[in-house]
Amino acid sequence: MAAVIAGSLTAVSAPAAAAPSENFEDTAYRGEVEVVRTPTGAADDAVLTGRVFVDADRDSASDGEEAGLSGVMVTNGRDVVLTDGEGRYELPAFDNMTVSITQPSGYQVPMDEHNIPQFHYNHLPEGSPELRYGGIEPTGPLPSAVNFPLVESELTATDAQSCIMAGDLQTYDRQEIEYARDGAIADLAARHDYAGCGTLFVGDVVGDDLSLYPEIKDLVAETNGPARFLPGNHDLDFDAPNSEHSFDTYRAQLAPEYYSYDVGDTHIIALNTVEYPCVAAEDSPAGIEAHCADPEGDPSYNGRLDEDQLAWLERDLANVDPDKLVVVASHIGLLNYADSTSPVHQTDQVRRVHELLEGRNAVAVSGHSHSIENLKTGDGAKGWNDLFGVEGLPFPHITAGAISGDWYSGAIGEEGYPTAIGRDGGRPGVVTLDIQGNEFQERYTVTGESDDVQTQLGINSPTYREWVEARQEWNANPVGEAPELEEPLVVDRRDLAHGSWLTTNFFFGSTGSTVEVSIDGRPAQEATRTQQMRGEAVNVGVEYSDPYAVAQQLVHGGSLANRTMHLWRFDLPRNLHTGEHTAEVTATDAYGREFTDVLEFEVIGRR
């Protein structure tokens, strides 16, 4: 099967990434937010004041010589204000608020020793209720001031940015920490094109064990840019008494629940789309009322934005230049393909978010589904229409796959980490948005591979389909010898007569992409995409599967790649002569980038 995933060759240069940076560690701005406490405390317990200032001496402390910066957004998670001409702000204060700034383009907020940006302050006077993983320590009375330092930065000023969007690290134990280190983190440590924008880990940073956050910090310390996070459903304090405290440990260790930042001509919004415990609301889709029926006795999570966050989002966007590119990132996607019929695994208020972004150049990026999905403007799925009344996407929606892939399942490869092939047949990796001005092109990088590796080839034959059925039955009741798929790249005359096709899993293939196949040097012919994304239901079954992925998953464990929005198939001619054949596959993405892959297979008379 090794020939199936032979590296494809790119025929057209990828869009220009951001220019490589100097040694990141030599130029990184280290520091912290300045929290000022005086014996008399705040002048008014209902109002927080402070300054955003340019930290000329990089000591994180404001003084009379350092200039304030005007026009910077500051928020308490509800209200949004802009700093005045001297960098000053005032915000309503309340218990359990997170105050944060929006990093402006051309400036960089300080980072700690782990590359995690420091741009927020949690105010929780009495601290969290008793929680297994600690939550937030008591912060005491409202400070006299909270001041936010930053420095000028050419890296965040440039119009050319490469922003890495990384799905579900989701490490459940220290062994999986090492898998991540040897895989995607090693890849990021070798890259130097994202120092300005950094990496945004879009939720499920760990797998329920929040004590692993220190190890996660050590991981991202190895990367070459700011490391930002947003929360996922496996980052919850499950023992929190209510939703107000369900992400306290995450907030204490990593970041606010939601926030924004700017680089170049891009405004990036990190949302929290996980409600726990969930309750049904008037605008919830069908199915949520039953799912969230017992928030105290049997709590569940749901994809939803709370009212404070929606109010903040509207106020945040009101201060964003309409010509900027807006990247809306979340854990649970606004919509996705893999779970298009699920009211839980998409976001209740998707239409409201679409309305707030109307007329803007925007893209949504998410994780959660452990699948790779490059959904384009106009794409539709029956589930989206049935649940939310969304007939077609108003702007692209990307599901970034997962660093953990299929939860670190499968065989361990030579590199020391699992293959972890996903439910869509995709391989683990990360997404990069290469941005120029307010336009972007997306690319997917498979863990441990160059950007040239974009396709995975296989053969779906009657022999393969019969084996899948037999192997599933055996896996459910493993008695006797396991059925084996001995020769996955061999087809016989019966296979050809009853329908065999060459499959191309084009990991970031989308509407607007094409796949062409040339057999033995003959003129290339176009393959057919198995999911057209024209509003139809999701196609599921062995005939829509990725044979290479399924052949591994049924033997080594993991999900079953029997549905995907990025699979193409090409009918093998019935009159192929007996002997060896070579198929050359050219996959072309929506931007005209070409990737060529080769599959060698054999035709025999009979088995």
NUMARBA-374374 format. One line per 8 residues: their letters; for each residue x, y, z of C-alpha. Coordinates in nm, 2 decimals, always signed. Layout:
# residues N
a> X Y Z | ...
//
This chain:
# residues 607
maaviags> +0.00 +0.00 +0.00 | +0.30 +0.23 +0.02 | +0.25 +0.34 -0.34 | -0.09 +0.47 -0.26 | +0.05 +0.77 -0.06 | +0.36 +0.84 -0.27 | +0.43 +1.21 -0.25 | +0.25 +1.42 -0.51
ltavsapa> +0.45 +1.68 -0.71 | +0.33 +2.04 -0.73 | +0.34 +2.19 -1.07 | +0.24 +2.54 -0.97 | +0.40 +2.75 -0.69 | +0.19 +2.78 -0.38 | +0.08 +3.14 -0.29 | +0.35 +3.34 -0.13
aaapsenf> +0.37 +3.28 +0.24 | +0.49 +3.55 +0.48 | +0.86 +3.62 +0.45 | +1.07 +3.41 +0.68 | +1.14 +3.59 +1.01 | +1.47 +3.63 +1.19 | +1.53 +3.40 +1.48 | +1.20 +3.43 +1.67
edtayrge> +1.35 +3.40 +2.01 | +1.60 +3.68 +1.95 | +1.33 +3.93 +1.86 | +1.03 +3.81 +2.08 | +0.88 +4.06 +2.32 | +0.85 +3.91 +2.66 | +0.64 +4.07 +2.93 | +0.31 +4.08 +3.11
vevvrtpt> +0.01 +4.30 +3.18 | +0.06 +4.56 +3.44 | -0.19 +4.53 +3.73 | -0.16 +4.83 +3.96 | -0.28 +4.79 +4.32 | -0.27 +5.08 +4.57 | -0.37 +5.08 +4.94 | -0.68 +5.28 +4.86
gaaddavl> -0.78 +5.05 +4.57 | -0.99 +5.16 +4.28 | -1.15 +5.50 +4.29 | -1.48 +5.34 +4.19 | -1.55 +4.97 +4.23 | -1.79 +4.99 +3.94 | -1.54 +5.13 +3.69 | -1.20 +4.98 +3.57
tgrvfvda> -0.95 +5.23 +3.43 | -0.61 +5.19 +3.27 | -0.39 +5.26 +2.98 | -0.26 +5.10 +2.66 | +0.10 +5.22 +2.62 | +0.40 +5.16 +2.40 | +0.66 +4.99 +2.62 | +0.97 +5.16 +2.49
drdsasdg> +1.20 +4.99 +2.75 | +1.02 +4.66 +2.73 | +0.99 +4.63 +3.11 | +0.60 +4.60 +3.11 | +0.58 +4.90 +3.34 | +0.42 +5.23 +3.23 | +0.59 +5.56 +3.32 | +0.55 +5.92 +3.23
eeaglsgv> +0.79 +5.89 +2.94 | +0.61 +5.62 +2.75 | +0.33 +5.72 +2.51 | -0.02 +5.59 +2.52 | -0.17 +5.45 +2.21 | -0.51 +5.58 +2.10 | -0.79 +5.39 +1.92 | -0.72 +5.05 +2.07
mvtngrdv> -1.02 +4.83 +2.15 | -1.06 +4.73 +2.52 | -1.34 +4.50 +2.64 | -1.48 +4.35 +2.96 | -1.64 +4.08 +2.76 | -1.96 +4.28 +2.71 | -1.87 +4.64 +2.64 | -1.61 +4.76 +2.39
vltdgegr> -1.44 +5.10 +2.42 | -1.16 +5.27 +2.23 | -0.86 +5.43 +2.41 | -0.84 +5.81 +2.40 | -0.55 +6.02 +2.27 | -0.34 +5.93 +2.57 | -0.42 +5.56 +2.56 | -0.66 +5.57 +2.85
yelpafdn> -0.98 +5.37 +2.89 | -1.27 +5.33 +3.13 | -1.50 +5.02 +3.14 | -1.78 +4.90 +3.36 | -1.65 +4.66 +3.62 | -1.82 +4.35 +3.75 | -1.72 +4.02 +3.92 | -1.60 +3.74 +3.70
mtvsitqp> -1.50 +3.95 +3.40 | -1.20 +3.92 +3.17 | -1.06 +4.25 +3.05 | -0.86 +4.23 +2.73 | -0.73 +4.44 +2.44 | -0.74 +4.38 +2.07 | -0.38 +4.38 +1.95 | -0.36 +4.65 +1.67
sgyqvpmd> -0.17 +4.59 +1.35 | +0.18 +4.72 +1.37 | +0.21 +4.63 +1.74 | +0.28 +4.32 +1.94 | +0.15 +4.24 +2.29 | +0.40 +4.08 +2.52 | +0.44 +3.70 +2.54 | +0.54 +3.48 +2.83
ehnipqfh> +0.82 +3.24 +2.81 | +0.59 +2.99 +2.63 | +0.51 +3.23 +2.35 | +0.16 +3.28 +2.49 | +0.04 +3.64 +2.44 | -0.04 +3.84 +2.76 | -0.32 +4.08 +2.68 | -0.59 +4.01 +2.94
ynhlpegs> -0.67 +4.02 +3.31 | -0.92 +3.80 +3.49 | -1.12 +3.97 +3.77 | -1.28 +3.72 +4.01 | -1.25 +3.86 +4.37 | -1.34 +3.54 +4.55 | -1.18 +3.31 +4.30 | -1.34 +3.00 +4.14
pelryggi> -1.57 +2.76 +4.33 | -1.39 +2.45 +4.43 | -1.28 +2.28 +4.11 | -1.07 +1.97 +4.05 | -0.82 +2.16 +3.83 | -0.81 +2.48 +4.04 | -0.98 +2.74 +3.82 | -0.89 +3.10 +3.90
eptgplps> -0.72 +3.20 +4.22 | -0.89 +3.49 +4.41 | -0.79 +3.82 +4.25 | -0.91 +4.04 +4.54 | -1.06 +4.38 +4.50 | -1.07 +4.57 +4.17 | -0.72 +4.70 +4.09 | -0.65 +5.07 +4.07
avnfplve> -0.56 +5.03 +3.71 | -0.49 +4.76 +3.45 | -0.24 +4.87 +3.19 | -0.16 +4.69 +2.87 | +0.19 +4.72 +2.72 | +0.28 +4.66 +2.36 | +0.57 +4.73 +2.13 | +0.59 +4.84 +1.76
seltatda> +0.62 +4.54 +1.53 | +0.71 +4.52 +1.16 | +0.60 +4.15 +1.17 | +0.23 +4.24 +1.25 | +0.23 +4.55 +1.03 | +0.30 +4.38 +0.70 | +0.01 +4.30 +0.46 | +0.16 +3.96 +0.40
qscimagd> +0.07 +3.72 +0.68 | +0.07 +3.34 +0.72 | -0.17 +3.25 +1.00 | -0.16 +2.89 +1.12 | -0.50 +2.74 +1.23 | -0.44 +2.42 +1.43 | -0.73 +2.19 +1.52 | -0.76 +1.97 +1.83
lqtydrqe> -0.43 +1.88 +1.99 | -0.66 +1.69 +2.24 | -0.39 +1.51 +2.43 | -0.53 +1.27 +2.70 | -0.20 +1.18 +2.85 | +0.17 +1.24 +2.84 | +0.23 +0.98 +2.57 | +0.00 +1.18 +2.34
ieyardga> +0.19 +1.50 +2.44 | +0.50 +1.33 +2.29 | +0.31 +1.22 +1.98 | +0.22 +1.59 +1.92 | +0.57 +1.70 +1.99 | +0.72 +1.45 +1.74 | +0.46 +1.54 +1.48 | +0.29 +1.88 +1.43
iadlaarh> +0.49 +2.07 +1.69 | +0.82 +1.95 +1.53 | +0.68 +2.08 +1.19 | +0.60 +2.42 +1.34 | +0.94 +2.44 +1.51 | +1.10 +2.40 +1.16 | +0.88 +2.67 +1.00 | +0.97 +3.05 +1.01
dyagcgtl> +0.68 +3.20 +0.81 | +0.42 +3.27 +1.08 | +0.61 +3.49 +1.34 | +0.37 +3.78 +1.29 | +0.03 +3.61 +1.30 | +0.13 +3.30 +1.50 | -0.07 +2.99 +1.56 | -0.43 +2.97 +1.68
fvgdvvgd> -0.51 +2.64 +1.84 | -0.89 +2.62 +1.78 | -1.00 +2.43 +2.09 | -0.98 +2.09 +2.26 | -0.63 +2.18 +2.36 | -0.63 +1.88 +2.60 | -0.86 +1.58 +2.64 | -1.05 +1.65 +2.96
dlslypei> -0.73 +1.63 +3.18 | -0.67 +2.00 +3.24 | -0.36 +1.92 +3.45 | -0.18 +1.88 +3.11 | -0.19 +2.25 +3.04 | +0.17 +2.30 +3.17 | +0.29 +2.04 +2.92 | +0.10 +2.21 +2.64
kdlvaetn> +0.27 +2.53 +2.73 | +0.61 +2.36 +2.70 | +0.50 +2.23 +2.36 | +0.41 +2.57 +2.21 | +0.73 +2.72 +2.36 | +0.90 +2.52 +2.08 | +0.71 +2.71 +1.80 | +0.82 +3.03 +1.62
gparflpg> +0.54 +3.27 +1.67 | +0.27 +3.37 +1.92 | +0.07 +3.07 +2.04 | -0.30 +3.16 +2.10 | -0.59 +2.94 +2.21 | -0.96 +2.92 +2.22 | -1.17 +2.68 +2.43 | -1.32 +2.34 +2.32
nhdldfda> -1.56 +2.10 +2.48 | -1.27 +1.90 +2.62 | -1.12 +2.20 +2.79 | -1.42 +2.23 +3.03 | -1.42 +2.23 +3.41 | -1.69 +1.95 +3.41 | -1.74 +1.99 +3.79 | -1.83 +2.36 +3.76
pnsehsfd> -2.16 +2.44 +3.92 | -2.28 +2.64 +3.63 | -2.18 +2.78 +3.29 | -2.03 +3.09 +3.44 | -1.73 +2.89 +3.57 | -1.71 +2.61 +3.31 | -1.39 +2.74 +3.16 | -1.22 +2.89 +3.47
tyraqlap> -0.91 +2.67 +3.45 | -0.87 +2.73 +3.08 | -0.90 +3.11 +3.15 | -0.64 +3.09 +3.43 | -0.39 +2.89 +3.22 | -0.43 +3.01 +2.86 | -0.66 +3.28 +2.74 | -0.99 +3.46 +2.76
eyysydvg> -1.29 +3.26 +2.64 | -1.33 +3.50 +2.34 | -1.12 +3.79 +2.21 | -0.98 +3.94 +1.89 | -0.65 +4.06 +1.75 | -0.52 +4.23 +1.43 | -0.23 +4.16 +1.20 | -0.18 +4.34 +0.87
dthiialn> -0.52 +4.40 +0.71 | -0.68 +4.11 +0.90 | -0.90 +4.10 +1.20 | -0.91 +3.76 +1.38 | -1.19 +3.68 +1.62 | -1.15 +3.38 +1.85 | -1.50 +3.27 +1.97 | -1.62 +3.03 +2.24
tveypcva> -1.89 +2.82 +2.08 | -1.92 +2.57 +2.36 | -2.21 +2.61 +2.61 | -2.19 +2.38 +2.92 | -2.42 +2.29 +3.08 | -2.65 +2.37 +2.79 | -3.01 +2.47 +2.80 | -3.26 +2.52 +2.52
aedspagi> -3.34 +2.87 +2.41 | -3.60 +3.02 +2.18 | -3.36 +3.02 +1.89 | -3.23 +2.67 +1.94 | -3.28 +2.43 +1.65 | -3.49 +2.12 +1.68 | -3.33 +1.85 +1.89 | -3.16 +2.08 +2.14
eahcadpe> -3.45 +2.08 +2.39 | -3.42 +1.71 +2.44 | -3.04 +1.71 +2.44 | -3.01 +1.98 +2.70 | -3.32 +1.87 +2.91 | -3.14 +1.80 +3.24 | -2.85 +2.05 +3.29 | -2.82 +1.96 +3.66
gdpsyngr> -2.86 +1.58 +3.66 | -2.72 +1.50 +3.32 | -2.54 +1.80 +3.18 | -2.44 +1.82 +2.82 | -2.26 +2.07 +2.59 | -2.40 +2.24 +2.28 | -2.27 +2.46 +2.01 | -2.38 +2.81 +2.11
ldedqlaw> -2.28 +3.17 +2.18 | -2.41 +3.33 +2.50 | -2.58 +3.67 +2.49 | -2.28 +3.85 +2.64 | -2.06 +3.71 +2.36 | -2.30 +3.80 +2.09 | -2.32 +4.16 +2.22 | -1.94 +4.17 +2.23
lerdlanv> -1.91 +4.04 +1.88 | -2.15 +4.30 +1.74 | -1.96 +4.58 +1.92 | -1.62 +4.44 +1.82 | -1.71 +4.43 +1.45 | -1.86 +4.78 +1.47 | -1.50 +4.91 +1.53 | -1.34 +4.71 +1.25
dpdklvvv> -1.27 +4.87 +0.91 | -1.52 +4.72 +0.66 | -1.23 +4.66 +0.42 | -1.04 +4.42 +0.65 | -1.05 +4.05 +0.61 | -1.23 +3.90 +0.91 | -1.13 +3.55 +1.02 | -1.39 +3.40 +1.26
ashiglln> -1.24 +3.11 +1.45 | -1.42 +2.87 +1.69 | -1.40 +2.52 +1.82 | -1.75 +2.39 +1.72 | -1.79 +2.53 +1.37 | -2.07 +2.76 +1.26 | -2.15 +2.48 +1.02 | -1.97 +2.18 +0.90
yadstspv> -2.01 +1.89 +0.66 | -1.93 +1.59 +0.87 | -2.20 +1.68 +1.13 | -2.43 +1.87 +0.90 | -2.74 +1.70 +1.04 | -2.64 +1.75 +1.41 | -2.79 +2.05 +1.60 | -2.53 +1.99 +1.88
hqtdqvrr> -2.21 +2.00 +1.67 | -2.28 +2.32 +1.49 | -2.36 +2.67 +1.63 | -2.72 +2.77 +1.71 | -2.68 +3.13 +1.61 | -2.50 +3.07 +1.28 | -2.75 +3.29 +1.09 | -2.69 +3.57 +1.33
vhellegr> -2.32 +3.55 +1.28 | -2.36 +3.54 +0.91 | -2.58 +3.86 +0.93 | -2.31 +4.04 +1.14 | -2.06 +3.96 +0.87 | -2.28 +4.05 +0.57 | -2.09 +4.25 +0.31 | -1.75 +4.17 +0.47
navavsgh> -1.46 +3.97 +0.32 | -1.47 +3.68 +0.57 | -1.38 +3.32 +0.64 | -1.48 +3.09 +0.93 | -1.23 +2.83 +1.07 | -1.31 +2.56 +1.32 | -1.20 +2.23 +1.46 | -1.41 +1.98 +1.67
shsienlk> -1.52 +1.73 +1.39 | -1.17 +1.58 +1.34 | -1.22 +1.61 +0.96 | -1.07 +1.83 +0.69 | -1.33 +2.05 +0.52 | -1.27 +2.33 +0.27 | -1.62 +2.47 +0.21 | -1.66 +2.75 -0.04
tgdgakgw> -1.91 +3.03 -0.08 | -2.24 +2.89 -0.21 | -2.18 +2.54 -0.09 | -2.49 +2.38 +0.06 | -2.60 +2.07 +0.26 | -2.95 +1.94 +0.33 | -2.88 +1.94 +0.71 | -2.79 +2.31 +0.72
ndlfgveg> -3.11 +2.40 +0.55 | -3.32 +2.16 +0.76 | -3.18 +2.28 +1.10 | -3.09 +2.64 +1.04 | -3.25 +2.75 +0.72 | -2.91 +2.81 +0.56 | -2.93 +2.72 +0.19 | -2.58 +2.82 +0.09
lpfphita> -2.26 +2.96 +0.26 | -2.22 +3.34 +0.24 | -1.84 +3.30 +0.27 | -1.59 +3.01 +0.30 | -1.60 +2.78 +0.61 | -1.29 +2.57 +0.68 | -1.27 +2.28 +0.92 | -0.90 +2.26 +1.00
gaisgdwy> -0.87 +1.89 +1.07 | -0.69 +1.79 +1.39 | -0.33 +1.76 +1.51 | -0.45 +1.45 +1.70 | -0.61 +1.33 +1.38 | -0.84 +1.04 +1.47 | -0.76 +1.08 +1.84 | -0.40 +0.94 +1.79
sgaigeeg> -0.54 +0.60 +1.67 | -0.40 +0.36 +1.42 | -0.05 +0.21 +1.36 | +0.26 +0.39 +1.49 | +0.47 +0.51 +1.20 | +0.84 +0.53 +1.16 | +0.84 +0.89 +1.29 | +0.71 +0.77 +1.63
yptaigrd> +0.35 +0.89 +1.62 | +0.02 +0.72 +1.50 | -0.12 +0.75 +1.15 | -0.45 +0.87 +1.30 | -0.63 +0.88 +0.97 | -0.96 +1.07 +1.01 | -1.32 +0.99 +0.95 | -1.29 +1.17 +0.61
ggrpgvvt> -0.98 +0.97 +0.52 | -0.76 +1.27 +0.58 | -0.42 +1.27 +0.75 | -0.34 +1.49 +1.05 | -0.20 +1.83 +0.99 | -0.26 +2.21 +1.01 | -0.42 +2.48 +0.80 | -0.23 +2.80 +0.70
ldiqgnef> -0.41 +3.11 +0.57 | -0.17 +3.29 +0.34 | -0.29 +3.65 +0.34 | -0.21 +3.94 +0.12 | -0.39 +4.25 +0.21 | -0.75 +4.14 +0.27 | -0.74 +3.84 +0.04 | -0.63 +3.49 +0.14
qerytvtg> -0.55 +3.15 +0.01 | -0.57 +2.84 +0.23 | -0.33 +2.54 +0.23 | -0.32 +2.22 +0.43 | +0.01 +2.07 +0.55 | +0.01 +1.70 +0.64 | +0.21 +1.63 +0.96 | +0.56 +1.52 +0.87
esddvqtq> +0.52 +1.61 +0.50 | +0.59 +1.90 +0.26 | +0.30 +2.10 +0.12 | +0.33 +1.90 -0.20 | +0.15 +1.60 -0.04 | -0.21 +1.67 -0.10 | -0.37 +1.35 -0.23 | -0.42 +0.99 -0.13
lginspty> -0.50 +0.73 -0.40 | -0.67 +0.39 -0.38 | -0.90 +0.14 -0.57 | -1.26 +0.08 -0.47 | -1.35 -0.26 -0.62 | -1.62 -0.53 -0.55 | -1.34 -0.73 -0.38 | -1.26 -0.44 -0.16
rewvearq> -1.63 -0.37 -0.08 | -1.69 -0.74 +0.01 | -1.39 -0.74 +0.23 | -1.51 -0.43 +0.42 | -1.84 -0.60 +0.50 | -1.67 -0.92 +0.61 | -1.41 -0.74 +0.82 | -1.68 -0.52 +0.99
ewnanpvg> -1.86 -0.84 +1.08 | -1.55 -1.00 +1.21 | -1.45 -0.69 +1.41 | -1.79 -0.70 +1.58 | -1.75 -1.07 +1.66 | -1.38 -1.17 +1.63 | -1.41 -1.55 +1.60 | -1.17 -1.74 +1.38
eapeleep> -0.92 -1.59 +1.13 | -0.97 -1.22 +1.04 | -1.05 -1.16 +0.68 | -0.75 -0.98 +0.51 | -0.74 -0.76 +0.20 | -0.44 -0.93 +0.05 | -0.39 -0.73 -0.27 | -0.56 -0.39 -0.25
lvvdrrdl> -0.40 -0.27 -0.58 | -0.50 -0.57 -0.78 | -0.83 -0.60 -0.97 | -0.96 -0.90 -1.17 | -1.20 -0.92 -1.46 | -1.50 -0.96 -1.22 | -1.40 -0.65 -1.04 | -1.38 -0.45 -1.36
ahgswltt> -1.71 -0.59 -1.49 | -1.90 -0.50 -1.18 | -1.76 -0.15 -1.11 | -1.42 -0.05 -0.99 | -1.29 +0.30 -0.96 | -0.97 +0.48 -0.87 | -1.03 +0.71 -0.58 | -0.85 +1.04 -0.51
nfffgstg> -0.88 +1.18 -0.16 | -0.78 +1.55 -0.23 | -0.74 +1.67 +0.13 | -0.81 +2.03 +0.07 | -1.02 +1.98 -0.25 | -1.33 +2.19 -0.27 | -1.59 +2.32 -0.51 | -1.39 +2.46 -0.79
stvevsid> -1.13 +2.19 -0.77 | -1.08 +1.92 -1.04 | -0.92 +1.58 -1.06 | -0.80 +1.43 -1.39 | -0.67 +1.07 -1.44 | -0.45 +0.94 -1.72 | -0.42 +0.56 -1.75 | -0.09 +0.44 -1.91
grpaqeat> -0.02 +0.78 -2.08 | -0.36 +0.80 -2.25 | -0.54 +1.14 -2.26 | -0.65 +1.25 -1.92 | -1.02 +1.23 -1.83 | -1.20 +1.41 -1.54 | -1.29 +1.22 -1.23 | -1.62 +1.28 -1.05
rtqqmrge> -1.65 +1.43 -0.70 | -1.87 +1.21 -0.48 | -2.02 +1.50 -0.28 | -2.12 +1.80 -0.49 | -2.22 +2.03 -0.20 | -2.53 +2.15 -0.39 | -2.77 +2.11 -0.10 | -2.79 +1.73 -0.11
avnvgvey> -2.77 +1.50 +0.19 | -2.44 +1.36 +0.30 | -2.34 +1.05 +0.10 | -2.24 +0.77 +0.33 | -2.13 +0.41 +0.26 | -1.86 +0.19 +0.13 | -1.91 +0.32 -0.22 | -1.82 +0.67 -0.09
sdpyavaq> -1.52 +0.55 +0.11 | -1.15 +0.60 +0.08 | -1.01 +0.25 +0.04 | -0.66 +0.33 +0.16 | -0.79 +0.48 +0.48 | -1.05 +0.22 +0.55 | -0.81 -0.07 +0.49 | -0.59 +0.07 +0.77
qlvhggsl> -0.88 +0.17 +1.00 | -1.05 -0.17 +1.00 | -0.72 -0.34 +1.08 | -0.55 -0.09 +1.32 | -0.85 +0.08 +1.47 | -1.01 +0.42 +1.44 | -1.31 +0.58 +1.27 | -1.43 +0.47 +0.93
anrtmhlw> -1.37 +0.69 +0.63 | -1.70 +0.62 +0.46 | -1.80 +0.99 +0.39 | -1.60 +1.29 +0.28 | -1.66 +1.61 +0.08 | -1.32 +1.59 -0.09 | -1.32 +1.24 -0.26 | -1.31 +1.20 -0.64
rfdlprnl> -1.36 +0.87 -0.82 | -1.27 +0.76 -1.18 | -1.43 +0.45 -1.33 | -1.16 +0.20 -1.44 | -1.22 +0.10 -1.81 | -1.36 -0.26 -1.83 | -1.13 -0.34 -2.12 | -0.80 -0.28 -1.94
htgehtae> -0.55 -0.55 -2.05 | -0.41 -0.80 -1.81 | -0.09 -0.68 -1.65 | +0.05 -0.38 -1.47 | -0.09 -0.02 -1.52 | +0.01 +0.33 -1.42 | -0.24 +0.60 -1.33 | -0.12 +0.96 -1.32
vtatdayg> -0.36 +1.18 -1.12 | -0.36 +1.56 -1.14 | -0.55 +1.74 -0.87 | -0.61 +2.11 -0.93 | -0.74 +2.33 -0.65 | -0.96 +2.63 -0.68 | -0.66 +2.86 -0.72 | -0.51 +2.66 -1.00
reftdvle> -0.24 +2.49 -0.80 | -0.17 +2.15 -0.95 | -0.06 +1.83 -0.76 | +0.04 +1.52 -0.94 | +0.03 +1.17 -0.79 | +0.09 +0.83 -0.94 | -0.07 +0.49 -0.86 | +0.05 +0.16 -0.99
fevigrr> -0.20 -0.13 -1.00 | -0.24 -0.46 -1.17 | -0.52 -0.63 -1.36 | -0.55 -1.02 -1.35 | -0.78 -1.27 -1.51 | -0.93 -1.41 -1.19 | -0.83 -1.45 -0.83
//
